[in-house]
């Protein structure tokens, strides 16, 4: 494992209280996972394994943080909360176990699967209001164009019309929409060439 001189510079720049903490965390992380690469991310030291973040550390004015999962330890970022002294850290074997557990999940692909966001549920297909449907049917070629739109394109028009607060506004929007649809235009056609 190659040592990154930017880590050295980061530790040297940290406050006097932080330097021994950061040096200890670095030694433990390198011991726990010698294959991880030392890289700076967001201006702080991180260890990267197979392209994924294994762990990281940061120094602040009055405390340090160690990040493995990233949730935060209550009053501070990182998994161990506010670290102001070496005594705030778990013993070395417990820290190594945490890092090696994360490394195992990275290698198995479990970490990558859990990091993926769930696909957004598809939005429901909105029912076309009767007055709008009548206007589309009466517009030359309007029904064919509207039927050819995607659900999202139809939703843009329906949302626009049903969000009108006054009846006069709704009627004006229906008339405009029917005209645009008969011309083959999507709701936001004005902005498509911006």
RADA-V64664 format. One record per pair of residues at least 4 apart in sequence whose ideal C-beta (glycine too) atoms are under 6 Angstrom apart, sorted by the first residue. I is the first residue (numbers start at 1). J is the second residue. D is the distance in Angstrom with one decimal. If there is no record, write none. Layout:
i = (I I)
j = (J J)
d = (D D)
This chain:
i = (1 1 4 6 7 7 10 11 11 11 14 14 14 14 18 18 18 21 21 21 22 22 25 25 28 28 29 29 29 32 32 32 33 33 36 36 36 37 39 39 41 44 44 45 46 46 47 47 49 49 49 50 52 52 54 54 55 55 56 57 58 59 63 63 63 64 65 65 65 66 66 67 68 68 68 69 72 73 73 73 73 74 75 76 76 83 90 90 96 105 105 106 125 126 126 128 128 132 132 135 135 136 136 136 136 136 137 139 139 140 141 141 142 142 142 142 145 145 146 149 149 153 155 156 157 157 158 159 160 161 161 164 164 164 173 180 185)
j = (30 34 38 40 38 45 45 19 22 23 18 19 22 59 22 59 64 64 83 86 57 59 57 66 92 95 47 55 99 96 99 100 99 103 47 49 54 48 46 48 46 56 58 57 53 56 54 55 54 103 106 106 106 111 102 103 68 99 67 66 65 64 82 83 84 83 76 77 78 78 80 78 79 98 102 79 77 78 79 80 81 81 82 81 82 88 94 95 100 110 111 111 151 155 158 132 133 161 174 174 178 142 143 146 178 181 143 178 182 182 145 182 146 178 181 182 181 184 181 153 154 186 159 187 177 187 162 163 173 173 174 169 170 173 177 185 189)
d = (5.9 4.6 3.7 5.0 5.3 4.9 5.6 5.7 4.6 5.9 3.9 5.4 5.8 3.9 5.6 4.0 5.2 4.7 5.7 6.0 5.9 5.9 4.8 5.6 5.8 5.1 5.3 5.7 6.0 4.2 3.8 5.5 5.7 4.9 3.9 4.5 4.9 4.9 5.6 5.0 4.3 5.9 4.3 5.5 5.6 3.8 4.4 5.3 4.4 5.7 5.1 5.6 4.7 5.9 5.8 6.0 4.8 5.6 4.4 5.2 4.8 5.0 4.1 5.9 5.0 4.3 5.5 4.8 3.5 5.0 5.0 4.5 4.8 5.5 5.3 5.6 5.2 5.9 5.8 5.4 3.0 5.5 5.8 5.1 4.2 4.6 3.9 5.3 6.0 4.4 4.1 4.6 5.3 5.4 4.6 5.6 4.6 5.4 5.3 4.9 4.0 4.4 5.6 5.0 5.7 5.9 5.3 4.3 3.8 5.3 5.9 5.5 5.9 5.8 4.7 4.4 5.2 5.3 5.3 3.7 4.9 5.2 5.8 3.8 5.2 5.0 6.0 5.8 6.0 5.0 5.9 4.0 3.8 5.6 5.9 4.1 3.9)
